[in-house]
């Protein structure tokens, strides 16, 4: 009985000590004011010739970073039409000769079949290249996009 009281006291003191430690830790802010991910902010900057211009900057976890140039705008991007399952076609997109996108099937649809013709695969690949050149990363293709291009018929 005495051993049980001692072990109960030790457990109680351990739990109490843990609670005191937790209560003393600084609280983590979960408010909506804390920046999460990226927030776009516009600031005004006065140039040496006294003209005011807007400067976009990105706040990422409280750090200011100036907008960067699009790394893909003048990049060497090539398309390679590839064979896919069941006599269909997919595409590879190469950036400076290195694989960037490997798409052997129709994006956004279940299954492993590709496009029915090389031309349809080429159309979608060109659409993806346009997105890459506009720095839209990842270059997503929706079913709505596929329907607008007429490649699902």
N, C-alpha and C positions, 0 to 999 in steps of 0.2 A: 504494500500500500504506500509506503514511503517513496519507493522508486517511481511509482506512478505519479505521485504529486510532484516529484522533482522533474520528471520528463514533461509533465503538463506545464509546469512553471517555465521550463526552458523554451518550449514551443510558444507559449504566450509571450514571453519576452522577445523572442525572435520575430514574431509577427508584429508586435508593437514597435520594435526597432525599425523594421522594414517600412511600416506605415509612416513613421517619423521621417525617414529618409525620403520617401516618395513625396510627402507633403512639403518638404523643404526645397524640392527641385523647382526651378523656374518653369512656369507654364509655357507651352508652345502655342503661339498665336494661330488661331484658326479663323481669324476674321477675314472678311471679303476684301479688306484693304491690302492684305499681303499679296505681292505679285506671284502668280502661279504661271509657269511657262513663259510666254512672251506677251507683252503688252505693247501696242504701238502708240507712240506719243509724238505729237508735233510740237516743236519749239520754234521760236522766232530767234533769228540771229541777225545781228547788225553787221554788215560788211564794212570794210574800211572806207568805202565811198558813201557811207551813211544810208545805204539802201537796206531795206528789211527783206529778208527772205526766209521761207519756211524750211526747216531742216527736220527730216524724219529721223528719229532715233528709236532703238528698241531697248526696252527695259527687260532684262532677264535676271530674275532673282535679285533685283535691286542694283544691278550693274548696268551702266550706260554703254551701249555699243552702237556705233554709227552704222547705217545701212551699208552693206557690202555690195560690190558689183556682182552681177550674175556670172558665175564661172562657166556657164554653158552657152552664153550668147554667141561666142565666136568659136566654139569648140568644133572639132572634126567629128561629126556624128554620122555613122553609116548604118544602113539597114541591110540585113541579110535574111532572105526568105528561106525557111527551113522546112523539111518534111515533118509531118506529125502523124499521129495515129490514124488508122483507117483511111489512108490516101488523102489526108487533109494537109493544111499548111499552117505554120506558125511563123514567128520572126524573132530574130536577134537584133538588138540595137547595140552597136559598138561605139565606144567613146575613145577616140585616138587608138583604134584597133583593139581595145580591150573590152570584153563583155560588160555591158551595163544592165541590159534587160534580156532575159531569155524567156520567151513566151510561146511555148509549143501548143497551147490550146487557147480557146476564145476566153478572154478575160471576163470575169463576172458571171460566167455560166458554169453549171456543174458538168462534170465529165472531162474526158481527155481528148475529145475531138477538137481539131483546129478549124480553120476557115476552109470553105469548100473550094475556093480558088486562090491562086497566088495574088491576084489583083486585090481581093478583099483583105488578105493579110497585109499587103503593101499599104492599102488605105489606112488601116488602123495603125500600122507602124509609123506612118508619116504623121498621124494625129498625135501619137505618143512623142515623137521627136519634137513636134511643135511645142508640146507641153514642157518638155525638157529644156528647150531653148528659151522658154519663158520662165524658167526656174520654178516650175510647178512640180515640186518633189514631195512625195512620190507621184509619178505621172499616172494617176488613176483614170480608168476608162469605165464609165457606167454603162448599163444596159441601154439607157436613154441615148448616150453618145453613139453606141453601136447602131441603134435604130435610125438615128439621124443620118448616119453614114450609109445606111442601107446594106450593111454587111451580114445581117441575120436572115435575109430572105432566102 
